Amino acid sequence: MFADMMEFYGLKKDFRNIGNFETEEQQKIVADLLAIVKLGKLVIVTGIVGAGKTIILRQLREKLDKE
């Protein structure tokens, strides 16, 4: 199915595992969220499609797992 989608959109390279370039702002957001979560506060993350919500939450989860 993925190959069909790539062909349909004319994509030549598989982009599923391209990774993420972490910016200073993104690091600060993750650090701030980590501090809030540790306090037991409710966090709601919103944004437009493609804004990076899932990536930030994955980074937060990784940091929490390490601790």
N, C-alpha and C positions, 0 to 999 in steps of 0.2 A: 504494500500500500504506500509506504513512504517513497519507494522508487517511482511509483506512479505519480505521486504529487510533485516530486522533483522534475520529472519529465514534463508534466503539465505546465509548471511554472518556468521551465527552461533553465533550471538550476544544474550546474555542473559539479559542484562540490557539496559533500555532506556537511551540513552546518550544525548538527546536533551536539557535537562535543567541542565547540570552538572555544569555550571558556569565557572568562570575564576579566576585563581590565578594571581593577578596583581603584577608584579615585579617593582623594583625601576626604571629600564630602561624604562619600559612601561609607568610609571607615568611621567617620564621626557619627553618622546616623546609626550604624550598627552598635557602636560603643554607647550611645545614648539609649538605644532600645534595650541593650543588655542591662544597663543600670536600672532602668524602669522595671524591667521584668524581675530583676533580683529583689526589688522592693515589693513585688507581688501586685503591681498595678496592672490594670487592664490596658491593653494596647490595641489600637485599631490602625491598620495600615491600608491606606487607600491611594489610588492614583489611576491614571489612564493606562490603557493596554500598552505594554512595552516600557513602562516607566522603571521597572526593575524591582517591583515588590517581591516577587518570588525569589530573586537572587539575594536580596537583603535578608529575607526571612530564612533562607538556607544558610547564609553566613551566620546569622544569629543562632540558629540551631546548632551549627558546628561548634561555635564558641561555648554554648551551654553544655554540649556533650563533652567537650574537653575539660570543663570545670567540674 
